[in-house]
Amino acid sequence: LPLLLLTFLNADNGSEKWLALAGMLSAGAALLADLRRGPLLATGIVVLLILLGWRMGRIKVRYPRRMMVLVLLVAIGGIGGGILFRQQIWERIEGATRLESAEGGLSTRLRSWMTAVEMIREHPVAGVGQGGYPGLYGTYRGLWISRPGNANLAVAAGAEDNDEIRSPLAHNEYLETMAELGVIGLLMMTIILGLIGWRLAGLMWRTRGYREAGALFGLMAFSLTAVTSSFSFRVTPGPVMLACVIAVGLAGPAPAKTSEVRTGIDLPARLAAALLLLVLVGGILLCGQSYNVFASQRLQGQESLGTEPLDFAFYPTDRSGNDRLRRRYEEVLRLDPTNSGAHLGYALLLYQLREPGTALPHAEYALNHGYSRPFAYVLTAFLFEQSGDLPRAIETLNRCAVSFPLSFFVRASLVEMLRRADRTEEMSRHRKEMRQIDEQLMESWELILRYKKEKALAEARSRGLTPMSEMGPPLAVTLAAMRGFHYPEADRN
């Protein structure tokens, strides 16, 4: 958006001017429609810096009259957007300023940042490893929640049942980078961004070119957004757009030739050709892997309404249908063995087929590679129970309860396992703690876990509890109901 803004204010060419205006309108509409606080705040700060630079004579604006067009468009868009999205805007403001807000923006970032800080505290130099933040989220969440003095923060962090199976993000690119790669990784990241920014700033001061200035301020907006968002670098369009913006800024005319000695490295022709070949082969292999990842995701999903659903699908009376689902999951994982979501979905199918020995490696892979919230913990515990290993099931749920102590889904599942293991004292303690928060909700979860749907609904009606159909979150309720369906109370006595 900063690059388009400065292009519109400086372009001589009519088509370039109008294309820049169209791009600005599209980008502005996207910002308003998405209402993401980080990009809105970063864009606002950068636009103010551009205006300040213009007034100070540091940024060239060849056609200042066009500024009136922008002021008019901003006024129309601001007023119109404020009227159309006033409820959403208020919710986003409330979510960013109040911990107890239903929107949860501030509480989500609080627990994400605290978890990242815990990882940094334990592994400051080299971090927990690339991709370690989502994989170890549950463990390190439990560490900071357990620290003395964090009780109030733990309450504000909530249960995270509504997030269910989404992969955790730190909502701060710098914190997540340092958590995963330590001080070394953070320094590398900031030095790269700093060197690019320094080069663009030097070009802007020397040439006063609007493209160089637009690229510099685009980089600044991107870097500011990364303070409150983890979508900047971890979703493909962001880095691609940033690279394009930087390329525009660095693509100005080459400096005049001088007699200065070259400081570059001259490689022998054969060595240069060999290195180029290696890069080419690596690129081809990367493209092949990227295609397999894409093909795996496409096969797992639904390309059209006529495609049979895969995740959460199960045929109680159709063995051939379940075999078809099994073959599809196996092909998905053959294409991309690192597809954590497919590992989790396949484990869920195998749980319903009563094949815990085959399912457990898939569930544990998902738990350790991004799905470290209650859903994957509870599924893994159910599989241990199914295999006859109640102590491992209880141990898994105990770890989860430390990290997510306010989750009724987790604590009710743990109470059920403790009841089956005749560990009455522990069971009573967990049940008492959760009943003090909401007795009716705790009893409602216990019914879903223990009985088939019809009996659970009848019991809920007779005891005045919340019926299964009115409970949430839906995926957690579905998993609990699966256990009740396949393993009713009579099967466990």
N, C-alpha and C positions, 0 to 999 in steps of 0.2 A: 504493500500500500504506500509506503514512503517513496519508493521508486516511481510508482505510477503518479503520485502527487507531484513530484518535482518534474517529471516528464511533461505532464499536462501544463505546468506553469512556464515551461521553457521551450517546448517543441515548436519549431517553425513549420514543419510538415503538417498539413491538415489531417491526413490519415493517422499519423502518429498521435496527434493531439486527441482526436476523437477516440482512438483505440485506448489511450490512457484513461480518458474520462469513463469509457464503458467499463474498463477494468476496475477503476475506483468504485463505481456504483455497484458492481458485482461483489467486490471485496467488502464494501460497507454493508451490503445487504446480508452477506454471509456472517459478518460479525454480529449484526443485530439479531439474525435468526438463531444463531448458536448461543449468544449471550454468555460466552466463556469469559470469566472475569479477567484472567491473565492476559489474553490477547487484547481485550478492550482497554485495560489499564496501560499496557505497554504501548499500544498504538497511540493512545491519548498523550502519553508522556513524550513520545518521539515527535508527534505532530507539533506539540508546544515547543520542543527544542528546535525544530525546523523554522517555526515562526520567529523564535528568538534569534536564531542565526541570521535570518533574513533581515530583521530589523537592525542587527549589529553590522550588517554588510559582509558577513562571512559566507553567506549562501546566496548564490545568484538566482534571481527570479526575473526572467526576461520580460514576462508579460504579467505585471502585477494586477492588471484589471481582471484577469481570470480568477483572482482570489475572491472576487465578489460572487462569482458563480459557485465556488466551493462553499463560501459562507451560506449562500442560499440553500444549497443542497444539504449541507449539514443541519441547517435549521429545520428544513422540511423533514429530513430523515430522523432527526432527533425528536421532533414533536410527534411525527407520525408513529415512530417506533415506540415512543414513550406511552402513547395512547393505546396502541395495539397490544403491546407486551407489558403493560403496567403491572399486571399480577406477577408475571414471571420475573420482571426486574426487581420487584419488591422482595420476592422469595430469594433471588440471588444475593441481594444486599443483606437480607436477614441472615442467610446462610453463611455469609462471609464475616459477620460481626457477632453472631450469637452461637455459643456452643450447643445450646439446647434446641436449635432450629431444626425443623423437620427436614429441610433441604439438605442439611448435613455437610455443607462445604467446609466449614471451619473444623468440625469434629473429624471429618475424613482426613484433612491435612494434618491435624494434630497427631493422630495415631500413626499416620504414615511417616511424618517427620521424626517422631519419637522412636519409631522402630529403626529408621535409618541411622539416627544418632547412636542407638544402642549397638548397631553393627560397627559403626565407626569407632566407638569406644573400645570394642573388643578387637578390632582389626584395623588400626589406623593407617598402617603403611601400605599394605597391598590389598586390603579389602577382603570381602568374603568370596570373591570370584565373579567372573562375568555371568550375568543372569542369576546371581545368588540372592538378590533382593526378593523377588517373588518366591523363589524356592525355599528360602529360610524365613519368610515373613512371620509365619506362625510362631516359630521358636523364639525369635528375638522380640516379638510383641509380648510374649509371656515374660521375658526378662525385665523389660521396663515396667510392665504392669506390676510385677512382684516387688519392685524396689520400694522401700519405706518412703512414705510421703507422696506416692503417686496414686493413692486411692481415689481422690477426686478426679484426676485425669482419666483413670480407668473407667469411671462411670461415664464421663463425657465421651469417651471413645466408643461406647456402645458395644453391642453384641456382634455386629457385622453379619448377622444372618441374612440380611437383605442383599448383601453382596454375593452371597452363596458361592458361586464357582468362578467369579471373575478373577483374573490374575492381578495381584496387588501392584500398585504403582506408588512411588514416593511423592508424587506431585511436586517434585523439585528436582530438576535435572542434575544440579550440582551435588545435592545430597545423595541421590541415587548413584551417581558416578563414583563419588567418594566411598560410599558404602560397599560398592562392588569392586572397585579398583584401587581404593585407598588414596592417600595423598599423591602417589605417583600418577594415578589415572586422572585425578582432578587437575594436577599441574599440566599434564599433557593436553587435556581438553582446553583449559583456559589459555595456555600459551598459544595453541593453534588459533583459537578465536581472536586472541590479542594480536598476534602477528598479522592476521588478515585485516583486522580493524585498523592497525597501525599503517599498513600499506594503503588501504583505502583512504584513511585520513590524510596521508601524505599526498596522494594524488589529488584529493579534493582541495587542499591548500594551494598546491602548485597550479592546477588547471582551472579551479573553480567550476569544474564540470558538474552538471546536475546529475548525470548518471552515476558518477563516483559518489556524490553526496547521497543519492537515493539508496545505493547499495550499502553504504556505511550505516545509514539510519535504519535500513531494513535489518541489517545484522544486529544492531542495537535492540530493535524491537523483539527480534527472535530471542536474543539473550535475556532480555527482561522477562519475556513470557516464560522462559524456562525456570524462573524462580518459583512459580506457583503451579507449574504444569509438567507432567512427564510425557505429554503427547508430542512435544516438540521434535525430539530426535527418535522416538520409538515407534512412530507411525510413518510409513514410507513417504507420503507427499511432503512432509515438513523438510527433511534434509534435501530432497530433490529441488524444492522451490528455493531453499536457501542457497544451494549451489548455483542455481540459475541466476539469482539476484547478484551473488558475488561475482559470477562470470561477467555479467553486464558491467559491473563496476571496474573490473580489471581489464576489460577489452578495449580500453581507450587507445589512442595513437601511441606508437612506440616512441621513446625518447630519441632525440637527435643523436646521431653517431658521434662518438668522441674517440680520442686516442687513448682512453684509459685502458689499463691492462684487464683482460677478462679474468674473472675469479671463478668461473664455472669449472667443472671437472670434465676433461676430455677422455672418453673411453676408447679403447681400440675397437675397430669396426666389428670384429668377430664377437668380442665380449658384449658390445652393445646389442648386436643382433641376437645373441643367446639370451640376454636379459629380456629383450623385447618378446622373444618367443615364449619364455617362461611366463611372462605377464599375460600373453595371449592365451596360452593353455590354461592358466589359472582362471582367466575370465570365462573361457568356454565351460570349464568344470563348474564354476559358480553359477553360470546361466542354467546348466543342466540341473543342479541342485535346486535352484530357485523354481524351475519348472515343476520338479517333483513335489516341492512344498505346495505350490499352487494347485497341482493336480490332486494332491491329498486332501486339501481343504475343499476343493470343488466336489470330490467324491463323497466327502463326509456330509456336506450340506445338501441343500435342495436347489438344483439348477432351475427347476420349474415346479409349478403346482402339481404336475403329474409325477414328480420324483418321490419315491417312497421315503418317508422320514427315517433317519437312522438313530440319532441320539434320543434316548429315553423310549425307544420303540421296543415292544415285546409282544409276542403272540402267545397267550396262555394255553391255547388249544391247537396251535398250528406249528408243528415241529419244523416243517419245511420253511416256513416264514422266518423262524429264528435262525435256521441254518443259513438262510440268505443274508440275514443281518450279520451273522458271524463272518461269512466270507467277505462281505463288504468292509467290515472293520479290519480284517486281516490285510486286504488290499490297500486300504488307507494307510495302515502302518508300514506296509512294505514300501510304499512310495515315500513316506516320511516317518522313519522310526522315532523322531523327536516330537511328533505331534502329541503334546500332552493332553489336549482335549479329547483326542481319539482314544488314548490310553484310559482316560477316566470313563468315557462312554462305554468302551468295551468291557471294562471292569464291572460296570453297572449291569450290562446285559448278562455277563457270566454269573453275576450274583443271583440274578433271577433264574438262570439255568442251573443253579446249585453246583457250580464248578469253582469253589474258592481257591483251590490250588493253582489253577490257571489264571484266575482273576487277580490274586494278590500282587504279583509283580507289576501288573498294569496300574493298579490303584496306588501302589507305593511310588511308582515312577511319577504319576501325576502329582501326588502329594509333595514330592521333592523337586518338582520342576514347574512351579508356578501356581498350583492349586492348593495353597497352604492355608485355606480358610476352612470353616467348620464342615462343609459338605464332604470334602475329600477325607478328612479325618474320620467322620462318622461312617462313611462307606467302607473305609479300611477296617474300622473296628467291627462292623457287621460281617465282613468277610472272615476276620479272625474268629468271630463267634461261630460262623457257619462251618469253619474248619475244625471246631471243637477246642480252640485255644482261647478260652475266656480270659486268662491272665493277660495275654497280649492285647485283647480287645479292651480290657479295663485300662491297661497301661497307655494305650493310644488315646483313649478318651480322657484320661487324667491329664495327659500333656495338653490336649486341646482345651480342657477346662481351665487350665492355668492361663492360657493365652486368651481365651474367650469366656471369661467367667460369667458374663451376663447372658449367654446364649441358652435359652430354654431348650432348644433343639439338642444341644450338646449335653446339658446337664440331665435332661430327662433320659437320653440314651444311656448315659453313665449310670443313672439310678437303676435302669432296667438290667444292665449287665451285672451290677453289684447285687441286685436282688437274686439273679440267677446263680451267682457265685456264693450266696448265703453270707455275704459280708454286710450284715445288718447295720452295724454301727456306722460304717462309711455311707451306706445308702441313706440312712436317716439324716445324717449331717447334710448331705447335698440336697435332699428333698426339703429339709427344713429351711435352708438358706434361700432356695428358690420360691418356696411357698410364702415366705415373708415378703417377697417382692410382688408376686401375683399367684395366689393359691389356685385360682380357677384355671389360669393358663397352664400351670405346671401339670395339673390333673388332666387337662385336655390332651397335652402331649403324651402323657403316659398311656392314655387310652389308644391313641393312634398307633403307638409302638407295640402294644400288647395284643390287640384284637384285629380281626378282619373288619372291613369297612362297615358292614351292616351292623355288627355287634357294637362297634365303636360308636356309631351314630345313635343306636338305641340307648347305650349307656350314657352318652352325652345328654340326650333328651331327658332321661330319667333323673339325672343328677344336676340338671341345670347348667351344664358346661358348654363351652363353645364347640359347635360341630366342626368336623374336619373341613367341610366345604367353605367355612368362613375364616379359616386360619391361614396364616402365611408365615414366611414366604413360600411360594408354590413349590419350588424344587425341593426344599427341605421337607415340606409336608409330604411330597410325593415319595421321597426316599423312606421316610418313616412309615408311610402307608405300605410301601413294598415289603418292608419287614413284617408288618402286621398281616399282610396278605399271604406271604409265602411261609411264614413261621408263626402261626397263631398260637395262643397260649396253650392249647392242648398239645401242640408238638414239642413244647419246651418243658413240660412237667416231668 
